[in-house]
Amino acid sequence: MKKLIAITAFFIVVLAGCNLLGPLVNPVIGTWEISALGITNTSVFNADGTSSETTTILGVGVVKTGTWSSADSILTTSWSDSSEGSDFYTFNSDNSTMTLVATSGGLSRTLTRQ
């Protein structure tokens, strides 16, 4: 029995770093999307702290990459183009949508988990 528990614990620790189990560790991890007025924004937050954001307009996409972190319900992103963002985040009851509000104020936006 102890061996089974040890093996199970090992696999949980090993797999916690992958994006498949990431949402169990941190619900921000995953792929999120929002669309409005013909513009689609897809954000990917990887378990290793890297991120990408693709903005698609009329079938043409622009990608930027960077890093992210979260603490105390604040999501912080640092992009390779030197831009940064900081948003308060909340989730619905099943973590299928994430609402972001800029810490500096502004409109909220709700992203859907893909």
N, C-alpha and C positions, 0 to 999 in steps of 0.2 A: 504494500500500500504506500509506504514512504517513497519507494522508487517511482511509482506512478505519479505521485504528487510532485516529486522533483522534476520528472520529465515534462509534466504539464507546465510547471512554472517556467522551466527553461524555454519551451516553445512560446509561451506568452511573452517573455522578455525579448526573445529573438525576433518575433513577428511584430512586436509593438512599434518597431521603427518603420515598418512598411505602410504604404498608403492604404492598403486594404483594411488593416485594423486601426489605423490612425484615428479615425473618428471616435473610437472607443476611448482613446487616450486624450485627444483634444478634438472637439467637434468642428473646429475651423478647418482641419485637414480634409482635403478633398477638392473637387471641381465644382465651381459655382457659376451660375449664369444669370444675366439680366438682359432683357431686350426691351427697347422702346424706340418708336419712330424709325424703324429700319436699321437701328444700330444694336449690335449684340456685343456684350462684354463678357468674356469668359475668364475667370480667375482660377488659378490652380495653386493651392497651398499644400506643399509636400511635407511629409513627416520630418525630413531633414532640415527644414527651415528655409528651403528655396521656394521661389514662387515664379509664376509667369502670369501675364495678363495679355489677352488677345482682344483687340477691338476690331470688329468687322463691320464695314459699311459697304453696302451694295456688293457683297461678295469678296471684297478686298480686305485682308486682315493685316493689322500691325501688331507685332508682338514686342513686349518688353519683359525683361527678366529681373529678378532681384531676390531679396530675402524678406522674411516675415517673422514676427514673434507676437505672442499674446500674453497678457497678464492683467489681472483685475478688470476683465471685460473690455480691454482696449487692445485693438489689433493695430500693430505698427508695421508698415511696409517701407522698405528702402529699395528703390529701383536703380538699375544700372545707368540710367540717364541722370542720376543724382537727385531725382525727385523723391519725396517722402510723403507718407500719409499716416494719419493716426485717426482711428475711428472707434467709437463705442460700438460694441456688438451685442446682439441678443439673438436667441434662437426660438423657434416655435417648439411645441411640446415634443415633437419627434425629430428635431434637428434637421428637418428637410428644407427649411428656409432660414436665412440669416439676414437680419436687418442691421445695416451699418448707418451710423450718424457721425459725421465728422466731429472730432473733439473741439474744433474751432467754431462749431455751429453750422447750420445749413440743413438742407433737405435730407431726409432719410431715403435709403434705397434698400430694396429687399431682393436678395439673390436666392436662387433656387438651386439646391444640390442636384448635380447631374449624376 
